[in-house]
């Protein structure tokens, strides 16, 4: 995720946080996935 987000902005932590806060991405145990999906192994 970081490499993908870095294409738009250097502060990837802020972008991840915004994506989670807005409900586009979910996070659990340090793993991120598109909201509405499931965590893949």
N, CA, C and O of each residue as an XYZ file, in Angstrom:
164
protein
N       0.822     -1.178      0.000
C       0.000      0.000      0.000
C       0.870      1.247      0.000
O       0.574      2.209     -0.709
N       1.938      1.242      0.784
C       2.782      2.438      0.872
C       3.342      2.842     -0.477
O       3.317      4.022     -0.828
N       3.845      1.886     -1.238
C       4.418      2.211     -2.546
C       3.379      2.810     -3.478
O       3.682      3.732     -4.235
N       2.181      2.303     -3.432
C       1.105      2.827     -4.277
C       0.746      4.249     -3.859
O       0.608      5.127     -4.711
N       0.598      4.481     -2.572
C       0.231      5.814     -2.084
C       1.344      6.833     -2.304
O       1.077      8.012     -2.532
N       2.582      6.378     -2.235
C       3.710      7.290     -2.403
C       3.711      7.960     -3.776
O       4.311      9.022     -3.943
N       3.055      7.357     -4.747
C       2.961      7.961     -6.082
C       2.206      9.288     -6.034
O       2.392     10.138     -6.904
N       1.352      9.469     -5.017
C       0.560     10.698     -4.896
C       1.090     11.672     -3.851
O       0.922     12.884     -3.983
N       1.736     11.134     -2.803
C       2.175     12.026     -1.728
C       3.223     11.304     -0.883
O       3.181     10.081     -0.751
N       4.153     12.050     -0.317
C       5.205     11.459      0.516
C       4.716     11.016      1.890
O       5.324     10.133      2.494
N       3.630     11.605      2.402
C       3.125     11.269      3.736
C       2.108     10.127      3.622
O       0.899     10.345      3.709
N       2.623      8.908      3.427
C       1.737      7.764      3.221
C       0.941      7.422      4.478
O      -0.174      6.910      4.385
N       1.508      7.703      5.658
C       0.780      7.416      6.901
C      -0.498      8.240      6.981
O      -1.544      7.734      7.390
N      -0.415      9.498      6.594
C      -1.605     10.352      6.613
C      -2.629      9.855      5.597
O      -3.823      9.803      5.893
N      -2.173      9.493      4.412
C      -3.109      9.001      3.400
C      -3.801      7.719      3.856
O      -5.009      7.569      3.672
N      -3.039      6.791      4.451
C      -3.657      5.556      4.971
C      -4.697      5.893      6.026
O      -5.799      5.345      6.015
N      -4.350      6.792      6.934
C      -5.276      7.186      8.004
C      -6.555      7.773      7.424
O      -7.650      7.422      7.863
N      -6.428      8.664      6.441
C      -7.605      9.266      5.811
C      -8.463      8.212      5.125
O      -9.690      8.255      5.217
N      -7.831      7.271      4.444
C      -8.589      6.211      3.766
C      -9.376      5.365      4.766
O     -10.514      4.981      4.496
N      -8.772      5.075      5.915
C      -9.465      4.307      6.960
C     -10.594      5.137      7.556
O     -11.713      4.647      7.708
N     -10.307      6.387      7.892
C     -11.318      7.262      8.507
C     -12.531      7.459      7.606
O     -13.660      7.540      8.091
N     -12.305      7.535      6.308
C     -13.406      7.754      5.362
C     -14.103      6.466      4.957
O     -15.082      6.506      4.211
N     -13.618      5.316      5.435
C     -14.288      4.045      5.189
C     -13.943      3.385      3.856
O     -14.628      2.453      3.436
N     -12.888      3.859      3.186
C     -12.482      3.241      1.926
C     -11.630      2.002      2.152
O     -11.631      1.077      1.341
N     -10.896      1.996      3.274
C      -9.958      0.925      3.593
C     -10.198      0.517      5.035
O     -10.548      1.347      5.875
N     -10.005     -0.783      5.321
C     -10.087     -1.271      6.692
C      -8.719     -1.770      7.108
O      -7.885     -2.103      6.265
N      -8.489     -1.821      8.425
C      -7.196     -2.255      8.942
C      -7.399     -3.165     10.142
O      -8.242     -2.919     11.005
N      -6.600     -4.225     10.171
C      -6.585     -5.114     11.335
C      -5.214     -5.779     11.398
O      -4.705     -6.260     10.386
N      -4.625     -5.804     12.574
C      -3.328     -6.446     12.791
C      -2.270     -5.961     11.803
O      -1.450     -6.747     11.330
N      -2.291     -4.663     11.494
C      -1.292     -4.088     10.616
C      -1.486     -4.370      9.142
O      -0.615     -4.056      8.331
N      -2.629     -4.965      8.779
C      -2.921     -5.277      7.378
C      -4.081     -4.413      6.911
O      -5.022     -4.152      7.661
N      -4.000     -3.977      5.666
C      -5.014     -3.099      5.082
C      -5.688     -3.808      3.923
O      -5.053     -4.581      3.206
N      -6.988     -3.541      3.739
C      -7.713     -4.057      2.583
C      -8.862     -3.123      2.267
O      -9.301     -2.339      3.108
N      -9.342     -3.222      1.032
C     -10.467     -2.380      0.586
C     -11.686     -2.692      1.435
O     -12.000     -3.860      1.666
N     -12.360     -1.684      1.892
C     -13.552     -1.858      2.731
C     -14.577     -2.704      1.988
O     -14.785     -2.541      0.786
N     -15.207     -3.604      2.719
C     -16.193     -4.495      2.126
C     -15.594     -5.805      1.665
O     -16.329     -6.735      1.332
N     -14.274     -5.900      1.639
C     -13.600     -7.122      1.235
C     -13.184     -7.927      2.465
O     -13.663     -7.681      3.573
N     -12.308     -8.870      2.259
C     -11.799     -9.664      3.367
C     -10.281     -9.659      3.323
O      -9.673     -9.325      2.306
N      -9.684    -10.034      4.435
C      -8.233    -10.123      4.512
C      -7.810    -11.403      3.837
O      -8.273    -12.480      4.215
N      -6.946    -11.316      2.851
C      -6.442    -12.503      2.159
C      -5.191    -13.036      2.821
O      -4.441    -12.291      3.453
N      -4.981    -14.273      2.679
C      -3.777    -14.905      3.252
C      -2.728    -15.053      2.192
O      -1.640    -15.561      2.467
